[in-house]
Amino acid sequence: MRRFAFAQLRSSWSRYVAAGIAIILGTAFLAAALLTSDVFRATAYTTASSDLKGAGVLVGPADHERHKAYAEEAEKIGQIPGVRAVEPQGAADLRINRSGSNFFLTVSPLTDAGTRPKLDSGEYPSGPGQVALERNMAEALGAKPGDSVSARIFDYSPQNDSAPDEEGYTLKEHSIDFLVTGVYFEPKLVFTGTSAYATAAQTDLWAKLSSNEDEAEDLLVFLNDGANADEVAAEIGKVTRGLAEARTSDEVVADRVEELLDSSSFFTLFGLSFAAVAIIVAGMVIANTFEVLVAQRTKLLAQLRCSGATRGQIGGSVLLEAAVFGLLSAGLGTLGGIGFGLGASWVVSRLDLGFEAVGIADVAWPVFVVPVIVGAVVTVLAALRPALSATGVSPVEALRPSTVGLGRGGSKGRAVVGSLTLLLGAVLLLAPAVTVLVLASSNKDDLDMMVGLALTASVLGGLILVGGFLVSAVFLVPPTVRALGGFAARLLPKNRAATVRLATANAARNPRRTSATASAVVLGVGLVTMMATGAATAQATAAKSLDSLIPADVFVSSPDGPLTKSQLDALHKVEGVEAFAHAWFAQSTGHDLRILIADFDQLRTAVNPPITAPKPDHIRLLDGSLSNSLRTGKMEIRFSDGTLASYSTEIRPDSEFKSFLDKSSVPKDTDLGSPHLFVAKVQDVKTVRKIQEAVSKADGGAFAEIQAPIEQRAMLDQVINALLSILLGLLGVAVVIALVGVANTLSLSVIERRRELGTLRAVGVTRGQVRSLLTVEGVLISLTGAVIGIALGLLCGFAGTAVLLGMANYAFAVHWSVTLGAIGVALLAGFVASVFPARSALRVPVVAALATE
């Protein structure tokens, strides 16, 4: 029977192409997902070691309260045998204003003994007042080598001579200028917290200006060739009398890599989840493929039984055939997935993102072995039922024509188990989500404790719900097919409706096979819909939260006083500003609270969420941010011209602003002066740049700050769109695999109905009508899977996002382009899947189709 199995593999290779594609895609997906962890590990190592600059030991204070004693003892480290150099890891913080935007610059000392950053242009700083800027920071500042940049250093400490604030600290500002000598590159994922480098002496000087000279510094210890890092670290502990904590670079990097990999595990699990779905769907396709093969070989298997083959030999030959086929397909898929992953890592490594390219030698052995084993095992498991069916072929069937009766549905026990599982899964999935939303609406503060439990219950409920569907699919899919087919038939003319009704009956005649095929579509479309719903809801919730915290697109203000007339005139002329409002600030007497004053009718056009007007002659205050002293019901405020006025307060939990007073309630003889704040609603992010340019060109001398929450929304949209692009790619893979399943189901349907199709053609049904019959059948199956998948995906997407985001300003959203696109793709997949089965059906002459064997 071994020769028979291999002979069937060779003779039926064309029939295996479809199933081979399914298992190749599934195992390639799995291999690529596993390879992702290797890419993340290589990238994490580069990221974790980037700020060590090649040092062998990192030294820091064991007790930060004794940092002065640590600094004295640390001077002895350079005398330890094996130590080549010791360099401090201090930093200075600078603040720069360009075009109305603030930039914060963290300057670190440039190493002399270790690895320096790679320069794009210019030279390394070598003297006082010289700085090398990181590429992105240089572009943001519009600076290049040779440019001079002005910056400020803030000294917030009790040591200087400015007037102390109420906490006993003082604030002093130092203005400095530095020369840009070079621009270097630092990958985005290898961000060390440094945005500029200067000499060690210059960095130390600037650090002292910001009162950082007393802070304990970490030290980089560079070793001689051949020195043992563990021995040097131990000696450092002895020499510094335990005041210093010394760790080898290997220990530091290992801890950082573990932390980074923990944070990136989501992406690996994300890929593995789709790989698991692809493997499961491939298993369904393989099962249908072997059903087709066994159905085609019924007479041949019966002849083997007549010649003495046992049931065990027949079943064993089918399983051997499946095992060999699975190993070959999984091997090809694994190699393809690894090749794709290696190529993708090479391409991404050239994008300056910080990802490291991995070579074939860097790939761990499980990446080669696990997908092959999984693919082979899934193939054999999928072939078990067809193999069992093959063992049921009796010798007498060699004398009968090849006919197959209607497929059986599910048993009553299966219906009961499936119904209970669906009910349990739905309760576990939805109950935590509803609970979180209800508690969040009642402003409960103890939700953090239950989110983990609620998420666990929802995930378990989702898995049980999907399992319940797979058990109950044989009862759910055929009625859905009939409902969709009946609805379509009522919409079409009579001559077309007959074809749809016949196709509907054919699609539902074998409930097990049709439900298995539709389930493959359900899993792929459902997972993509769930992720797209989660992404859209996260986007809507984040936008709603941003609107509640910062309810406008752009704010322009001046910390030095009111905005000047020239600045306001320039802002009014900016193209792309759809609406704007002026606002002023008044100070509450006896309280550290500023009151926002604006014309309500003007303000509501310039903010994003709808706002409600406060009561006349009332100051509206946001509940939850007030001390008891502000809950007296009365408040006196001082306007910018010194005028005092007393108002009643209106405390509301849904106030859009921390404090707000309508301008109409301001005393008529009060001179508010020039506005302190310009609030604007803009067309897009590009308008922000126009506002920055307008403010920078305006004269008047006032320093202006620009806040642009719309940029945060745009950045969030970019992340969501990137995620959706990945989802669409995954949807394509799922659809290809499901398409193969639909094609196999139609192929088996053609085999079973060979005489039926011949009869139809004999009584006058045209070739085009037969082709339409199979097309409608394929479309109904794939459309049914898409509809059920979308329903499950939306349900799981709602439950998951409600648990994770319910405590925020939750806003459920459906990504309609992905959702409706899934239906369109399902229609296309059903059409494409019917092409080859239709050709097969029409290739058989009418006389041959009607003949009995």
N, C-alpha and C positions, 0 to 999 in steps of 0.2 A: 504493500500500500504506500510505501514511501515513494517508489517510482511513480505511482499513480498521482500522488500529491504534487510532485515536482512537474509531472507532465501537464497536470491541470493548470499549474502556475504559468507554464509556457504557453499553453494553448488559449488561456483566458486572460492574457495580459491586458488586452484592451479594456476588459470589464473592470480590471483592477485600477485603471488610471484614476477614476474618480475618487475611489476610497484612498488611493495612494496620496492624492493631493490633500485630502482631509487630514491624514495622519502626518504627512510632511509638514503641513502648516501648523498643526498642533504642537508637534515636537520642536519645530523651529522656534515657535513662540516660547516654549518652555526653555529651550537652550539660551535664547536671547535674554530672557528674564533672569536666568541664573547667571549669565555672563555680566549682567548689569551690576551685580554685587561685586564682581571682581573690578569693574571699572570704578565703582564708588570707593572700593578699598584703596586702589592705587591713587585716586584723587584725594582721598582722605589723608593718605600718608604725606602727599605733597603739601596739602593744606596745613596739616598738623606740625610739619617740620619747617615751614617757611620762615617763621619769625625767630627760629633758633640760629639761623645764619651759619650753620655748620659747627656750632659749639658742641662739645662733648658732655658738658654738665651745665645744668641750670640751677642757680643758687638764689634763694630768697630767705627772708626772715622767718625764723620759727615762731617768733612772738612779735606781732606788729607793735605792741605797746613798748617794746624795748628796742625800737628801731635804731636809736642812736648808738647803743652798745653794739648792736649788730654791725652798723656801718664801720665802727672802729675795728672790730675783729675781722671784718671782711677784707681789710687791707692786707692781711697776712696770707690770703689765698694765693696771690701771685708768687709766693716763695715756695709753694709745694712742688716737689719734684714731679715732672710730667706736665706741668701747666705752662703753656706757651704765652697766653695773654688772658687778661680779664677785662671785660668791657661792661659798663653799666647799661641798663635798659630803661633809662629815664624817658620822659616825654614832656612836651610843652604844648599847651592848647592856645591856638590863635583864632581870632574871629575876623572874617573879611566880609565886607559888603560890596557887592558888584551889581549894578543895575537893579537896585531895590531888593535884592535877594541876599540872605545871609549864608555864609559858608564857614564851617568850623574845620580848622586845620589842625591835625595832630602831628606834631613834628617829633621824630625819633632820631637818635644819634646814628650817623653813618658808621658802619663797622670798618675797622682797619685790618682786623685779623681774620674776619670771616667772609661769607659770601655776600656780595652786594647785589642790589636789584639791577636788572638789565636796562640800560639806557636806550631810549628811543632816539633822543637827540641831545646835543649839548654835552656838558661835563658834570662830573660829581662836584658837590660843594667842597671847597678846600680852605675857606677863610671865613671871617666873621660876616654876618649878614647875608650869607649865601644859602640857597635852598634848592633842592631838586624836588619837583612836583610829580605826583602820580598822574598818569596820562588823563584819566577821567576828570580829576580835579583841575588839571591845567586847561582842559577843554571847557569846563564849566566856568572857570575864571576868565577864559579868553587870554591866557598868558602863555608866553613862549620864552625860550632861553634869551636872556638879555633884557627882559622886561623887569621893571620895578613894581612891586606890589605893596600897598599899604595895608596894615593889619592892626588889630587892637588886642591887648592882653589884659584880662580882668583879674585883679587881685582882690579876692574876697576873704579877708582874714581880720583878726583882731589887732594886727601889728601896725598898720599904717595910720596916718594922721587925719584921715577923713572922719567925718562925723559918724559915730556908730549907729546902726539901726537898732530896732527894739530887741533883737536877739543878742546884741553885743558885738556883732561883726561889722566890718566896714567894707566898702566897695571903692576901689580905686582903679582907674583906667590908664593903661600905658599905650601910647601910639608908637608903632615901629614901622620901618620899611625894610624889605628884603629884596635881594636880587635873585631872579630865577636863573640858575646856571644850567639846568638840565631837566629833562622830562623822562621818567622811567615808566615801565609797565608793570602792573600787578594784576594778575587774573582776578576776575570778580569773585570766584569761589575761593581764592587764596587771600582773602582780605585779612590783613594782620592788625587792623585798627590804625595803621599809619597811612597818612596821606601826603607826607613830605619827609625828606631827610635833610639834616644839617650836620655840621661837625659836632663832635661830642661837647666841645667847649661852648659853642653857640647854643646848643640845646639846653645845656645846664644853665646858661645865663637866662634864657627865656623862661625856664622852669622856675628860677628864683623870683622872677618878676611876678609870677602867678602864685607865689608862696608855696611852691611844691618842693622846695629844697629840703624840707624836713621829712618828706615822705620816704619810706623805705623803698629802695630800688632793687629789682632783680638784677642778677649779674650773669653774664654769659662767660663761661670758662672754656677757652679753646686749649686743646691738648696737643702735645707733641706727637709725632708719628710713633706708634707702638705703645703709647701710654694706655693703661687700663682705666676706663671710665669709672668702673665700680670702686676700684681702689682709691682713685682720686676723690670720689664723692665721700667715701668713708673717712678719708684723711681730712677733708674740709670740715666735717662734723667735729672731729677732734680738735683741730686748730682753732676753730671759732667757739669752742667750749659749748657746743650745742645751740648757739644763738642763730646759726644758719641752717637752713634745710637744703640739702644738696640732693638733686636727682639727676640720674643720667638722662641723656637725650632720648635713649631708647625707651626708658620708662615714661617720660613725658609724652612722647609721640604715641606710645601704645595706649595710654589713657585717653588722649585726644582722639585717636582713631576710633576707639570704641564708642566714644560719645558721638562723634560725627556719623558713624554707621548706624547708631541707634536713631538719629534724627533722619537718616535717609532710608531707613527700613520701609517706610511707607511706600516709596516708589518701587522698591523690589516687590513688596507684597501686592501692590497695584498691578504690576506686570504679571505676577504669578496668578492672580485671581483671573485675569483674562486668559492666561495660558491654561488654567484648570478648566475654564468654560470651553476653550477650543478643544481640549483633549476629550471632554465629555461629549461635546457635539460630534467630534470625529468618531467616537465610539458608537454613537447612534447611526452615523452614516455607514460605518463598517458593518454594523449588524444588518442594516438594510441591504448592503452589497452582498453579503453572504446569503441572505434570504433569496436574492435574485439568482445567485449562482446555484444554490441548492434546488431552486424551482426549475432552473434550466436543465439540471442534471438528473432529474427524477428518474427518467427512463434508464440513463446510464448507471445510476446507483442500483436500480432494481436489477439490471443485468449482472452487476457485480455480485449482488446477493444470490442470483441464480447460479453463479459460478463458484460459490462457496465462501464469499466474504462474510464475516460476522458483523453484527451491529457495532461492536467495539472497534473493529478495523475501519468501518465506514466513518464513524465519528472521529476516530483518531486521525484519519487522513485529512478531514476538514480542519481539525485543530492544528495539525502539522503545517498545513497550507497557510493557515492564519498566522502561525508563529513565524514562519519564514518570511511571509509577506510583511508582517509587522516589524521584524528586525531590519529588513532591507529599507522599508519606508522610513522607519524611525531613524535609521542611520543616516539616510540622505537628509532628512529634516534636521537632524542634529548638526551635521556638517554645514548645511545651509544657514541655520540659525547662528552658529558660531561665526561663520564667514561674514554674515550680515552684521553681527555685533562688532566684530573686529574692524570691519570697514567703517561702520558708523562711529566707533570710538576714535578712529583715525581722523575722520572728517570733523567731529566735534572738537577734537584736540587742537585743530587748526583755527578755531573760532575765538581764541583768546578768552575762553570762559574759565579756564583753569582745570578742565577735565584732562586726565592723563590717558593717552593711547595705550592699549594693552596689546601685547604680542601673543602669538600662539603659545609661547613658553610660559606666559603669565596666567594662562587659563587653568583653573583648578580641575582635577580629574573628575569631580562630580558633574561638571558641565558636560563632559563627554559621555559619561556612563548613565546618569539618571534619566535623561530624555529617551535614550535607547531602550532602557528597561521599562520605563513607563509606557512608551509607545507599543512595545511588544506585548506587555501584559494587558493593556487596554484592548489591543486587537484580538488577543486570545479570548478575553472575557466577552467581548462583543460577539465573537463567533460561537460561543457556547450554545446559545439557543438554536441557531441554524444547524449546528452540529448535531444537537439532540433531535432536531427535525429530520436530519438526514438518516439518523439511526432508525427512524420510524418507517422508512421506505421498505415495503415488503417485496419479495420476488415477483408476486403476481402483477405488481404495477408496471412491470416491463411489457405486459401485454395490453395495457390500457392507454388511452390517449392522455396527454399531459393537460389536466384541468385542475384548477384550484378553486375551491369554493369560497364563499364569503368568509371574511375574517371574523373571529369571535371578539366580542366586547369583554368587559371586565366582569368579575364575579360580584355577588352581593357583598361578600366579605371585603373585597377590595374597595367597593363603594363606601362602606361604613368607615374603614380605616382612613381612606382618603379624605372623607368629609370631616372626620374628627381632627385629622392632622391639619387640614386647611383652617378649621376654626381655631385650634390651639395656636397655630402660627400667626393668624391675624390678630388674636388677642394679645399675644406676647409682643407683636410688632407695634401695634397701635397704642396700647395702654400706656407704656412709658412716655410716648410722644405727647399724648393728650395730657398726661399728668404734669409734664414739664411745662407745657404751654399754659395750663390753668394756674399752676403755682407762680409762673413768671408774671402772669397778668395780675396776680394779687400781691406782687412785690415781695415775695418771700426771699429771705436772705440766705437760707440754708440749702440752696439748690446744688451748690458745688459738691456736697457730700453724696448726692444721689445720682449725679450725672453718670458716673462710672457704672453704677448698678443698672441704671436705665439703658445705657448704651449696650451693656452686655445682654440684657433682656431683649432689646430690639434686634441685635445681630442674631441671637438665637432664634427669635421669632421669625426673622427673615429667612433663615436657613430652613426652618421647619415649614414655613409657607411654601417655599420653592419645592421642598421634598413632597409636601402634600399635593402640589400641582402635578408633579411627575407621576405620583401614584394615581391621581384622579384624572389625568389627561385623557385617558381613554373614554371618560364620561363627559368631559368638557369640550374637547376639540370637535368631535363630530357634530354636536348640536350647533356649535358656533359656525362651522362650515355650512351647515344647512341654513342657518339664519342669514349669513352673508350672501349665500347663493340665492336664497329666496328673495331677499331684498333687491339684489341686482336683477333678478328675473322680472320683478314687477316694474322695474324702471325701463326695461328694454322692449322693443317691438316683439311680436309673437314669434317671428321666424328666428330671432336671436335668443329669445327667452328659452326656447326648447333646448338649444345647445347648452345654455347655462344650467338648466334643470338636470339634464343628463350628466353633465360634468360634476354637478353637486352630488348626485347620487353615487357616481363612481368614486369621488373623493372620500365619501363617508362609508363606502362598502366594506373597507378593511380598517376598523377603528384603531387597532393596535399599531399598524404601520403608519397610518396617517397621523395619529397622535404623537408617535415617536419622531416623525419628520417635523411636525409643527413645533414640538418641544425644543428641537435644535434651534429653530428660529427664535422661539420664546427666550431661551437662555441668552443668546447673543444680543438680541434687540433689547431685552429687559435690562441687562447689565449696562449697556450703553445709555439707555434712557435714564436709569437710576443715577449714573454718574453725571449726565448732562443736567438732570434736574437738581442734583446737589450743587453743581457748579453755578447754575443760574440762580438758585436760592441763596447761595453764599454771596453772589454778586449783588443781588437785590438787598439782602440783609445788611451787607457792608455799606452799600450806598445809603440805606435808610439810617444806619448808625452814624455815618459821617454827616448826614443832613441834620440829625438831631444834635450832634456835638458842634458841628461847624456848618450852619445851614445855608451857606452861600458858596458860590464858586470862587470868588476872589475877595480878599480884604486888603486894603491899603491903609496903613497908619504910620504915624511918626512918634517914636518914643520921646523925641525932644520937644513935642508940643503939637499944635494944630497943623494940619496940612496947609501949605501955602496956596495962594490964588493961582500961581502959575502951574502948580502940580494939579490942582483941580481942573483947570482949563485944559491941560494936556489929557487928563483922564477922560473928560467929557468928549473929547474928539477921537478917542480910540475906536477904530472900526472893529466890530465884532462884539461890542458890549450891548447886550439886549435890553438890560434894565439896570438901574443903579439907585442907590440911596445914600444920603449923607447922615452921619450919626455923630453925636457928641457924648461926652462923659461928664457926669457930676459925681461928687464924693459924698457918701453918707457920713454925717457927723457922728463921731464916737464909734464908728465901725470901719473895718478895712474892707469896704465894699464899694465898687464903682457902679454907677447906675447908667445903663445905656439909654440914650435919648434919641428918638428918630420919629419922623413922620410915618405913622402906621400905614397909610395908603401907599406911600412911596416904598416903604420897606417890604411890604408883602409882595411887590412885583419883583424884588431883587433877590429874594431867598427862594430856596427850592421847595421845602415842605410848606403846606398851607399853614398860616399862622392866624391866631384869633386876637382880636383887639382887647386890650386891658380895659377895665372899668374906667370911666372918666375920673380924673383926679386921683387915680390909684397907681401905685407902683407894683407891678407884677413881679413876684419872686418865685424862683424854682424851689419847690419842696425837696428835701433830701440833701441840700447843700447849705442849709442855714443853721446857725447856732441858735440857742434858746433866746439870746439877747435880741435877735432879729424877729422874733415871733410875737412882738408886743402889739401888732396891729397898726402902729404908727412909725413913721420914719421921717427924720429931717435931713435934707440934703443941701449941699452948697454947690452952686453953679460956678462956672469958670470966672464970672465977673464978681464973685463974692456974694451974690444974692442967696439968701436962705429961704427955704420953703418947706412946709410940712405936708406929708401925704399919708393917706391910709394905705395899707399894704394888702395885696391880694396874693395869697400863697397857693400855688397850684403845682401838682406833680407833673403835669404835661406842658409846662411852660417851655417855649422854644429857646428862651434866653435865661441866664442866671438872674438877671434883673432887667426890667424894661419900663420906660415911661414914655407915653405918647407925647410928641412935641406939642400937641394942642393943649396939654395940661401944664405947660411951662408958663409962669407968670409973664404977662405981656411986656412988662418993662425990663425983662431979663435979656441981657445981651449974651447969647451963646458963643458968639465969635465964629471963627472959621471952624469947619468940621474937623473932628479928630480922626474920623474913620470914613473910608469910602467902601461901600459894599456893592458888589456887582454880580450880575448873572451874565455869563458869556456864552458864545456859540460853541467854542471848542478850546482845546489846550493851546492852540496856536495864538489865541487872543492874549493869553497870559504873557507870552513873549512880547507882544505889542505893548502891553501895559508896562512891562519892565523897561522897555526902551523909552516910552513916553515919560515915565517918572525920572529916568536917569538924565534925559535931555532937558527937563524942566529946570528953570533956575529958581531961586528963592532961598537956597541954602539949607532947607530943612532935610533931615535924613529920613527916608521913607522905608518902611518894611512892607514886604508883600507876602501874604499867605495865599496859597492857591490850592485849596482842597480838591479842586477839579483835577489837579495833577495826580493826586492819590487815587481818585476814581479811575483815571485813565490808566495808571499803572496796574490797578486791580483788573481792569478790563483786558489788558494785555496778557496777564497771567491766565485769566479765565479763557481767553481766546486760544492761547497756546494749549491749554488743557483740552479744550474742545477739538482742536486740530488732531491731537493724539487720539481722542475718542472716535473721531470720524475715521481715522486710519484703522483703529481696532474694529469699528463697525464693518469696514470693508472686509477684514479678515473673517469676521464672524459670518458675514453674508456669503462669502465665497464657499465656506465650509457648509453652511446651510443650503446653498444652491446645489451643491453636490448631493446633499441628502434628498432634496426635492426631485432632482433628476433621477436618482436611484428609485425613489418611490414610483415615479411615473414609468420608469423602465419595467419595474415589476408589474405594474398595472397593465402595461402593454402585453407582457408575456401572458398574464392571466386572462386577458380579454382578446386574445388573438382571433378566436373564432367570432367573438362578438363584433369586433371591428371589421372583420371580413364580411359579416352579415350586413352591417350598416353600409358598407361600400357597395355590396351587391344590390341593395334596394335603392340605390341612387344617391347616397351621401357622398359629397365630393371630397377630394383630397384636402381642400382648404377647410371644409367643415370638420374633418377629422383632426386636422392640425389645430383648429380653434378649440375643439373639444378638450384636447390635452393641454392647451395653453390656459384655458379657463380653470381646469383642474389644478394645474401648478400654481396659478395665481391665487386661487382660493386657499390652498394649503399654506402658502407663504404669507398671505395676508392675514389668515387666522392666527398664525404664530406671531406676526407683528402686532396685531391688536391686543392679544393676551399679554405679550411681552411688554408693550407700552403700559398697559394697566398695572401689571406687577411692578414695573420700573418706577412709575409715578408713585405708587403706594409706598414702596421701600424708600424712594428718594424723600418723600415727605416725612416718613417716620425718622429716618436717620438725621435729616437736617433739623427737625423739630427738637430732637434730643440734644444735638450738638450746638445748635444756634438759638434754641428757644429762649435762653436767658437774655439774648440781645434783642434788638428791635427786629424780631423775626418777620420775614416777608417771603412767603412761599412763591416760587416762580417756576414756570414751565419754559424750557427752551424749545420754542415752537419749531424753529428751523430743523433741529435735530429730531424732534418727535415726529413732525410731518415728513421729514426726510426719510425716516425709517420706514414709514408706510410706502413712500415712493420707491425706495430701494427694494422693499419686499415685492411690490408689483413687478418691478423690472426683473428681480431674481426669479420670480415665478415664470415670467415669460421666457427668459433665457434658458431656464432649466427644462423647458418643454421642447426645445428645438431638437435635440438629439433623439429623445424618445419618439417624437413625432416622425422623424426620418426613419427610425427603425420600424415603426408601425406601417408606414406607407411603402417601405421597401418590399414587404411581403406581398406577392401577387394575391388577388382575391381568391382564386381557385385554391392556392396553397393554404390560405388562411382558413378556408371552409373545410378543408380535408381533415379526416380523422386519421390518426397515426396508428 
